[in-house]
Amino acid sequence: MALLQAPLRRLGAVNQRQLNRFQIHLRSQSLHISRSHACTRLTHSDAQSKAAESIDLNQKTVGQQLREEWSRYNSFPKSSGAQEFKEGQTVTVHGFLARKRIKSAKLAFADIQIDNGPAVQITSTFKELDSPGHAANQALRNISLYSPVSVTGTVAQLYSNAQTQQAAAVEQVKSSRPGSFPEQVFRIDLDLQSIQPLNIFPKDIIVSKGVQFPPSARHLQIRFSDPLRTRLLVRPQIAFRLRKSLNDLDFTEVETPVLFKSTPEGAREFLVPTRRPGLAYALPQSPQQYKQMLMASGVRGYYQFARCFRDEDLRADRQPEFTQLDLEMSFATGEDVMRTVESIVSDLTIFLNSDFSVVDEGEDVYLAPRKSLKAADQEVPTPGSRYLMPPFPRMSYEEVMTRFGVDKPDLRIPFELHRVDHILPPSFVSMITHLEKPVVEGFKFRPNPIGEDKVSTSGFIDELMRELPPSLAQNPDGAPVALIVDSARPLRGLSPLGFEGAGALENGEIPGFNDLEDGDVVVFQARQDKPFQGGSTALGTFRNLVYQAAVSKGLLPKDQSFQFLWVTNFPMFTPDNETDPGQGGQAGFSATHHPFTAPLTDEDVELLATDPLKARADHYDLVVNGVELGGGSRRIHVARMQEYIMREILKMTDAGVAQFSHLLEALRAGCPPHAGFALGFDRLVAVLTYTDSVRDVIAFPKSMKGEDLTVKSPGRITKEQLDTYHLAFPKRS
C-alpha cells in the first residue's frame, strides 16, 4: 500500500470526501488482488498434492514389486542336516542347477552342484496334471541352468563308500548342522517335491564345455572350473593342518603389523603415504624383523600366516602380495628348524594322502576329497605313495649346482650333469663356444615313448631347439648342442666329437654316458670356469626344459610324486645385479638370503674379514620338484656382529644402519640364539595340487602386470588424493 499511497500525497487540492472514496476503491482493488493471488496459490497447491499422491502410488507399487521379488528369492526352507538323509526321508538341499536332462513330457532329471558336498541328482515325474508333482516338474523345466535353487525331495538312494568307525564318529558330531551330509556319501538321489529359484542366471552369459571366461569374470572362472574351485577348497584345509601341527608343538601364533617402515632387506617395497607431510609406511616384505624381536621378547616359538608384499617382476609362481607360513624358534639351531619343518610337512602329506585323491583328467590334474568320490575312482591311500617321507635328503649349494645346474633341483628328472671338457677335442669346443678354457658339461637323455601317438626323438629335439627361450638361444657363452645316437651314421651320430671324444663316451669314461643306445640324446653346454653364482647355469635351465617338454610330449612318463630336498650351505653374499636392490651398500655385493643370516662355521666368520664372497651362510631352502617352497636360516643374535655385517661388510651408510636401530636394540637386550623359516604357502598349495601357477590357488590373483583385472586395480590417483597425502607427479620436461 505504501507505493499506492505515495501519489496521493501529491494531489493537494483533492477534498477529504474524494480522498476517502478513492481510498475505499483502492482497498477494494487490493482485496481483489489478494483474493486472486490466494486462489492461484490454492490451485497450484492442489496440483502439487495430486502429483505427490501419484508419486506415492508409483513408489508404493515399486516397493510392493521389490518386496514380492525379494520374498520370492529370499524366503526358502533351511537345508537339512546329515542325520535326516535316510532313504524315504524328505530333505532340502541348496545348490546350483548344474544340468538338466528332459526325457519326456513327464520325466526329467537334473544335477545339483553343491560346494564341498556330494553329487545330487533329482528325478522329477508326475501322473496327473495340476498335481504338486506336475507343478514341480514345470518349475524345474522353467528355471535357467546354473541358477541357485532350493530343492526339497524324498531320498531315493544314498551311494556311500565303506564307513570307518572314525567317519561314523565324525558323522555324529556333524549330523545336526544344516547343510551337512553323511560321511562317505558321494552321491544322493532325490525324488523332486518342489524346487525354488533363489536368483536367475542370465541368458547372456554363455556356458559350454571347456568355456574360458576372462580374468575380469573371476567369479565365473571359479564357478565353472572344477580344478580351480577344488584347489580353493583344499587351500584352507592345508592351512588348518599346518596350524594344528604347530599348535601341537606349542608354537604361539602372533600377528605382526602390516603397516611397517621402509628398510633395505633386499626387495623393492610398496609405500603407503600418510597425511603427515613426508612420512610413509611400507608394507612388509616379510615379518623378519618383528619375529626376531619376538625372540628377544621371550617368545619360545612363533608362527603366523603372514601377508607379505614385494614390488618384484611377476611370473607364474610370484605375486606382489602373497602368504607365507612364518616361524621362528629361540634357543634353536638350523638343524632344529629343519626337523620341525619336516615334522609339519610330514603331518600334512599324511593327511593329504589319506583324505584326498588325485583326479587326472588329462590336461587337468588336481586333488579332490575322497568323500566326494566313489570308491572305484579313489587311489588306495598307501603311506608315502606320493610323498617322500622325512628325513629329507640334504645337499649343499655347491653339490646341486654341480649335479643339476640349479639351486632348486627336480629330483624326478632321471639324468644329471657331468663335466666332459677333458675328453672333448678343441675343434668341438670351439664350435659350441668362443670362451677360452671353458667348463663344458653334458647329460644323456633317453626318451621312453608312452602311448600310441609316439613322437620321434629327432622331431622333438628340432622343435625344442627352434623354440629355445632367448636366455638360452642368445647365451653369450654359447647355446646348448644336442646329438642323437644313431648307429646308421658315422661314429653313431657322435662324429662332431671325433674318435677320441666319441670313444670316451662309448667306453663309459664319463659317468651317466655309458650304455648309449640308438635314440639317446647327448647334450653339451659351455660356461665360464668360475665359482657358481646365482640360481642356475644355462645347462641346468635347459635340463629342466628338456624334462618338462619330454613329459608333455609323452617321451617320459608323468611322475606325480613329491621329492623333497634340503639345499644348504649357500654363499653368504652374492654380487650385485640389476634386478635386486640389495641392502643399498657400497660393497658391490649383497646378502644372498637377508642381512640377518648367520655365518655357517667359525671359519666362515673369519672369511668375513678376508674374503666375504667365500663365506657360507647357515641358510637352508626346502625344495620339491624343482620349486623352492621356502627358506630359512640361523640368525645373527649378537648386536655387535649384526652391526659389523651392515657397516663393514655390506658398507651400508649410517642412515641405512639407523633404519635397523630397533632390531639392534632388541639384539643388544640379551637376545637368545634363534633360527627360523618361511614357507611360501601359495607355492606349497600350488605344488601339492598339481599346478605350476600360484594364480590357480588364489581366489583373486594379480596379473603379470600386477593388476587385479576383476576389480580393475590399481586405480588412478585423483588430485584430491594427491593433495590429501601431500604428493605430486613430477612435471614433464
Rosetta blueprint (number, residue, H / E / L):
1 M L
2 A H
3 L H
4 L H
5 Q H
6 A H
7 P H
8 L H
9 R H
10 R H
11 L L
12 G L
13 A L
14 V L
15 N L
16 Q H
17 R H
18 Q H
19 L H
20 N H
21 R H
22 F H
23 Q H
24 I H
25 H H
26 L H
27 R H
28 S H
29 Q H
30 S H
31 L H
32 H H
33 I H
34 S H
35 R H
36 S H
37 H H
38 A H
39 C H
40 T H
41 R H
42 L H
43 T H
44 H H
45 S H
46 D H
47 A H
48 Q H
49 S H
50 K H
51 A H
52 A H
53 E H
54 S H
55 I H
56 D H
57 L H
58 N H
59 Q H
60 K H
61 T H
62 V H
63 G H
64 Q H
65 Q H
66 L H
67 R H
68 E H
69 E H
70 W H
71 S H
72 R H
73 Y H
74 N H
75 S L
76 F L
77 P L
78 K L
79 S L
80 S L
81 G L
82 A H
83 Q H
84 E H
85 F L
86 K L
87 E L
88 G L
89 Q L
90 T E
91 V E
92 T E
93 V E
94 H E
95 G E
96 F E
97 L E
98 A E
99 R E
100 K E
101 R E
102 I E
103 K L
104 S L
105 A L
106 K L
107 L E
108 A E
109 F E
110 A E
111 D E
112 I E
113 Q E
114 I L
115 D L
116 N L
117 G L
118 P L
119 A E
120 V E
121 Q E
122 I E
123 T E
124 S E
125 T E
126 F L
127 K L
128 E L
129 L L
130 D L
131 S L
132 P H
133 G H
134 H H
135 A H
136 A H
137 N H
138 Q H
139 A H
140 L H
141 R H
142 N H
143 I L
144 S L
145 L L
146 Y L
147 S L
148 P E
149 V E
150 S E
151 V E
152 T E
153 G E
154 T E
155 V E
156 A E
157 Q E
158 L E
159 Y E
160 S E
161 N L
162 A L
163 Q L
164 T L
165 Q H
166 Q H
167 A H
168 A H
169 A H
170 V H
171 E H
172 Q H
173 V H
174 K H
175 S L
176 S L
177 R L
178 P L
179 G L
180 S L
181 F L
182 P L
183 E L
184 Q L
185 V E
186 F E
187 R E
188 I E
189 D E
190 L E
191 D E
192 L E
193 Q E
194 S E
195 I E
196 Q E
197 P E
198 L L
199 N L
200 I L
201 F L
202 P L
203 K L
204 D L
205 I L
206 I L
207 V L
208 S L
209 K L
210 G L
211 V L
212 Q L
213 F L
214 P L
215 P H
216 S H
217 A H
218 R H
219 H H
220 L H
221 Q H
222 I H
223 R H
224 F L
225 S L
226 D H
227 P H
228 L H
229 R H
230 T H
231 R H
232 L H
233 L H
234 V H
235 R H
236 P H
237 Q H
238 I H
239 A H
240 F H
241 R H
242 L H
243 R H
244 K H
245 S H
246 L H
247 N H
248 D H
249 L L
250 D L
251 F L
252 T E
253 E E
254 V L
255 E L
256 T L
257 P L
258 V L
259 L L
260 F E
261 K L
262 S L
263 T L
264 P L
265 E L
266 G L
267 A L
268 R L
269 E L
270 F L
271 L E
272 V E
273 P E
274 T L
275 R L
276 R L
277 P L
278 G L
279 L L
280 A E
281 Y E
282 A E
283 L L
284 P L
285 Q L
286 S L
287 P L
288 Q H
289 Q H
290 Y H
291 K H
292 Q H
293 M H
294 L H
295 M H
296 A H
297 S L
298 G L
299 V L
300 R L
301 G E
302 Y E
303 Y E
304 Q E
305 F E
306 A E
307 R E
308 C E
309 F E
310 R L
311 D L
312 E L
313 D L
314 L L
315 R E
316 A L
317 D L
318 R E
319 Q L
320 P L
321 E E
322 F E
323 T E
324 Q E
325 L E
326 D E
327 L E
328 E E
329 M E
330 S E
331 F L
332 A L
333 T L
334 G H
335 E H
336 D H
337 V H
338 M H
339 R H
340 T H
341 V H
342 E H
343 S H
344 I H
345 V H
346 S H
347 D H
348 L H
349 T H
350 I H
351 F H
352 L H
353 N H
354 S H
355 D H
356 F E
357 S E
358 V E
359 V E
360 D E
361 E L
362 G L
363 E L
364 D L
365 V E
366 Y E
367 L E
368 A E
369 P E
370 R H
371 K H
372 S H
373 L L
374 K L
375 A H
376 A H
377 D H
378 Q L
379 E L
380 V L
381 P L
382 T L
383 P L
384 G L
385 S L
386 R L
387 Y E
388 L L
389 M L
390 P L
391 P L
392 F L
393 P L
394 R E
395 M E
396 S E
397 Y H
398 E H
399 E H
400 V H
401 M H
402 T H
403 R H
404 F L
405 G L
406 V E
407 D L
408 K L
409 P L
410 D L
411 L L
412 R L
413 I L
414 P L
415 F L
416 E L
417 L L
418 H E
419 R E
420 V L
421 D H
422 H H
423 I H
424 L L
425 P L
426 P H
427 S H
428 F H
429 V H
430 S H
431 M H
432 I H
433 T L
434 H L
435 L L
436 E L
437 K L
438 P L
439 V E
440 V E
441 E E
442 G E
443 F E
444 K E
445 F E
446 R L
447 P L
448 N L
449 P L
450 I L
451 G L
452 E L
453 D L
454 K L
455 V L
456 S L
457 T H
458 S H
459 G H
460 F H
461 I H
462 D H
463 E H
464 L H
465 M H
466 R H
467 E L
468 L L
469 P L
470 P H
471 S H
472 L H
473 A H
474 Q L
475 N L
476 P L
477 D L
478 G L
479 A L
480 P L
481 V E
482 A E
483 L E
484 I E
485 V L
486 D L
487 S L
488 A L
489 R L
490 P H
491 L H
492 R H
493 G H
494 L L
495 S H
496 P H
497 L H
498 G H
499 F H
500 E H
501 G H
502 A H
503 G H
504 A H
505 L H
506 E H
507 N L
508 G L
509 E L
510 I L
511 P L
512 G L
513 F L
514 N L
515 D L
516 L L
517 E L
518 D L
519 G L
520 D L
521 V E
522 V E
523 V E
524 F E
525 Q E
526 A E
527 R E
528 Q L
529 D L
530 K L
531 P L
532 F L
533 Q L
534 G L
535 G L
536 S E
537 T L
538 A H
539 L H
540 G H
541 T H
542 F H
543 R H
544 N H
545 L H
546 V H
547 Y H
548 Q H
549 A H
550 A H
551 V H
552 S H
553 K L
554 G L
555 L L
556 L L
557 P L
558 K L
559 D L
560 Q L
561 S L
562 F E
563 Q L
564 F E
565 L E
566 W E
567 V E
568 T E
569 N L
570 F L
571 P E
572 M L
573 F E
574 T E
575 P E
576 D L
577 N L
578 E L
579 T L
580 D L
581 P L
582 G L
583 Q L
584 G L
585 G L
586 Q L
587 A L
588 G L
589 F E
590 S E
591 A E
592 T L
593 H L
594 H L
595 P L
596 F L
597 T E
598 A L
599 P E
600 L L
601 T L
602 D H
603 E H
604 D H
605 V H
606 E H
607 L H
608 L H
609 A H
610 T H
611 D L
612 P H
613 L H
614 K H
615 A L
616 R E
617 A E
618 D L
619 H E
620 Y E
621 D E
622 L E
623 V E
624 V E
625 N L
626 G L
627 V E
628 E E
629 L E
630 G E
631 G E
632 G E
633 S E
634 R E
635 R E
636 I L
637 H L
638 V L
639 A H
640 R H
641 M H
642 Q H
643 E H
644 Y H
645 I H
646 M H
647 R H
648 E H
649 I H
650 L L
651 K L
652 M L
653 T L
654 D H
655 A H
656 G H
657 V H
658 A H
659 Q L
660 F L
661 S H
662 H H
663 L H
664 L H
665 E H
666 A H
667 L H
668 R H
669 A L
670 G L
671 C L
672 P L
673 P L
674 H E
675 A E
676 G E
677 F E
678 A E
679 L E
680 G E
681 F H
682 D H
683 R H
684 L H
685 V H
686 A H
687 V H
688 L H
689 T L
690 Y L
691 T L
692 D L
693 S L
694 V H
695 R H
696 D H
697 V H
698 I L
699 A L
700 F L
701 P L
702 K L
703 S L
704 M L
705 K L
706 G L
707 E L
708 D E
709 L L
710 T L
711 V L
712 K L
713 S E
714 P L
715 G L
716 R L
717 I L
718 T L
719 K H
720 E H
721 Q H
722 L H
723 D H
724 T H
725 Y L
726 H L
727 L L
728 A L
729 F L
730 P L
731 K L
732 R L
733 S L
